[in-house]
Amino acid sequence: MHKKLISLAFLCVVTMGVMAQGNVHEQSAPDQYQWPTEQAVLQKLHQWQDFKFGVLLHWGIYSVPGIVESWSICVEDWIRRDTTQTYQQYRDWYFGLADEFNPTQFDPVQWASVMRDAGMKYMIFTTKHHDGFCMFDSHETDYTIAHHAFAADSRCDVLRYVLDAFRNQQFMLGTYFSKPDWHSQYYWWDVYPNRGRNVNYPIEKYPWRWEQFCQFTYRQIEEIMSGYGNVDILWLDGGWVCTENNQDIHMDRIVQMARSHQPGLIVVDRTIRGPYENYQTPEQTIPKEQLSYPWESCITLSDDWGWTPHPRWKSPQRIVNTLAEIVAKGGNMVLGVGPTPQGLIQPEAVERLQGIGRWLRTYGDAIYGTTITPHYHEGNIWFSAAKDGSRKYAIYALPEGGPLPATISWTINMPMKRVSMLGSGKKLKHRISDGRVTVTLPRGMQQQSFALVIE
Ligand code: GLC
């Protein structure tokens, strides 16, 4: 009995963790990672780990007014709404945005070429967010971009064109899919009022209804997995839909079906510990320590996932420094970028992404395909290693605005032969004394982060 109580209390803490933070998901506890057992999945996962840098594209009806994705229709304490409207009016307005979402400049080829030039190697696209609006031509609902304002456009099944464009640029392809669906009568049933993000009717009383939701979810995921060519990652959001929370959608069945169409598929049932969270997803943050299993920090380029009218951008320097820290700790970074309601990546985002890409073209060897090294951090220097053990990399993360020093020094990962500048290959003067190496930087360097090769 006592034991039962303790595990119940633990369970509550775990589920509350996901819920208590508004719309930011916590990472699963690190010791709960479970390596996949299928060889094909492991292989893809290792390939994915080498890529290090990807893009997470949020695009949906929320892009039209440029507001937070889905969350404003959810009834929870932290969510603020326009107080001149009733909830019902607001919700009608929000769902009605489907009739205004007409992205006539939709240009996924531009997206893919911008992201390629930014040095990204994989992508994840929101096929359906919590609001239930499908960015693909689902036969399970009319609530899709293919049946609303954009219906007359030959590219109204947008998922197809997005995946094709990125496929043509050799990206690894991921589909974001929200398990909860706030538009579906099988999840938020109008017979009951809404009480937050969860299913709004008692499943015990209406098991048949819940079963319909499970079927609906299964079939929509099957549409995505079977109708759009190869997909490498199924990224499932909405971790409160889970067995522990009494919302069992039969993940076994879903994953088995998904992998029958997409062998080796990486499944990211985020925040759900176990066999279907093939990598963990700390959100807007970086784990404190190095971790030896697969993970990905998802971080936005502005403050939001989707497009907003007055964004506050992060600088390329900040993104690059974040990436260096993530890579030294063994993770990947997926950067959130929101296409405009017209269907483009806007110039301000392009400019920043280009800055990141320029840096990666010079210093990318310290990032892509590297592995972790036990001593990975000193001051603002992050270390990574070549997989063949031939060299280490020291990435000097220059704080924003800070000038570069004349020399830099550290006490771990000592050079045996030489230290050189990555990119130019220029050998640098270094001296070792008292277990500390000091490297003299060339004069006239650009005021930015850089990486050295340690041999
Ligand atoms: C958070 C947000 C969700 C968003 C996701 C992306 O979980 O709540 O809206 O899609 O982050 O990582």
Boltz pocket constraint, residues with backbone or C-beta under 6 A from the ligand:
constraints:
  - pocket:
      binder: B
      contacts: [[A, 22], [A, 23], [A, 24], [A, 25], [A, 69], [A, 237], [A, 283], [A, 298], [A, 305]]
      max_distance: 6.0
